[in-house]
Amino acid sequence: MIFDASNQKLPLKLKVGLCVIGSGAGGAAAAMVAAEAGMDVLIIEAGPFVPPGVMNQREEDMIPALLEANGGQTSSDRNCMIVQGRALGGSTLHNINLCKRIPEPILREWQRERGMEHLGLETWTALYDEVESLLQVSQIPESQVSKHNQVFREGTKKLGWKGGLLSHNRSGCVQSGFCAVGCAYDAKNNAVKVMLPRILAAGAQILTHCKAVKLVQERGRVVGVDARALDPLTRKPIGRVEIQCEQVCVSGSATGSAALLLRSKIKDDSGSTGKGLTIHPALVAAGEFDESIEAWKGIPQSWECTQFLDFERAHAEEPSTEIGIRTWIIPAFAHPMSTATILPGWGDAHAELMQKYSRLAVLTGMIHDTSKGVVTPRQELEQRIDWKPNKGDRAELLFGLKRSAEILFAAGAKRVFVPSKKLLVLESPADLDQVDQIRLDAGEMPMTAVHPMSTVSMADDPLKGPVDSRGKHHHIEGLWVADGSLFPGSIGVPPQVSIYALGLHVGRAIAT
């Protein structure tokens, strides 16, 4: 059953075998296998239950309903927008459904540096095979490559750069183009569609609008969760929820999980909890074309440029610091409200830019970052995110931006817009070197990230990480972690299938 904590008689006291905190890819997968193994499972989720029937494709409704901080979460200096889900199903509700496995050079590096006794390459392969079957992952068919992606592909091929079709987890897609604000057609094979029915059928319970504040510990083991029921409108606490349990699986994302563990003063001999945050930051360039692109239509991302992504060199035993080997270029388009907030300017100047909306193609260079951010708890229910690009990542971000503009010109754009504090307009490929002069200081150039990771990183040695390669905490009995915070570093690709895989892996460890 699904219950809304805000509708319950408060304070509320519950007793279960396993409490799973968070319902995204990791939490849902862990809860599913634990419940089906016969465990008494409760999932608590800070956000609401938003079924497809109420996903109306309107930004002003769906962004606050689905995203953390109403879609306005940023790094502490406000220089980087960090997008995360906040509803039953987590980020699997709003993501673009891209599916990629962690490249082997990264997994080999983790084994060299972290041990990973329980997560060798064969285990990863088996987990990926299982997840891809469960989610019905397939390559996007040629017939579903949108006009926007066709333009991108044409520019990539004219430059002679490597690229290809992407894979996704959709069934029955009508190509409406509104993936980022939830799928009204229930075509995403996500946590709610695929795992929720099995979770409920196995007898697990779900409590929405319920936020974990602290983990309760006694004599070296976790014995409960101190949580708050939240008002659905204000998101402020309205009453206490006390959960007594034998085990806890923390799956609140790389920001939420780290903040919870720190707020709970969970021991960590490695001292790394909340540190090591990577986010896959990105910059965008928009090309103006004579023809109508209507980039909001169709599957948002079906083609990729991998010319500047070399994981072998980036993760060799003596890794290269060369610029131009950690950039992944893909289309990136926003609906009108989001576009209007990104584009600089006021009044008539801003309106003139928006009138070009249907003729814009937008690309982004997302980087496999090496910068390390920090998450710290702030007040009872909040956290602070500190992240700034280091020198190498700044250079890689500008490289990706420059290559994105180059592709747009190759595809036939008559000019390219770079939405910096003062709009940069490139009139021809001869202007590309102007990108090198852009400053990435706070307030100068907006960055966006959608993949926070690596704040509760796995390592079989407790001096290198707080949890082992099963997701089991080294220092507190009964405590597990199952989300993207487990990654020892950036993975350079969309993380959803890897987080689902970790959820299955950790859930089975819990059940045994």
Buried (B, 14 or more C-beta within 10 A) or exposed (E): EBBBBBEBEBEBEBEBBBBBBBBBBBBBBBBBBBBBBEBBBBBBBBBBBBBBEEBEBEBEBBBBBBBBBEBBBBBBEEBBBBBBBBBBBBBBBBBBBBBBBBBBBBBBBBBEBBBBEBBEEEBBBBBBEBBBEBBEBBEBEEEBBBBBBBBBBBBBBEBEBEBEBBBBBBBEBEBBBBBBBBBBBBBBBBBBBBBBEBBBEBEBBBBBBBBBBBBBBEEEBBBBBBBBBBEBEEBEBBBBBBBEBBBBBBBBBBBBBBBBBBBBEBBBEBEBBBBBBBBBBBBBBBBBBEEEBBBBBBBBBBBBBBBBBBBEBBBEEEBEEEBBBBBBBBBBBBBEEBBBEBBBBEEEEBEEBEEBBEBBBBBBBBBBBBBBBBBBBEEEBEBBBBBBBEEBBBBBBBBBBBBBBBBBBBBBBEBBBBBBEEBBEBEEBEBBEBBEEBEBEEEEBBBBBBBBBBBBBBBBEBEBBBBBBBBBBBBBBBBBBBBBBBBBBBBBBBBBBBBBBBBBBBBBBBBE
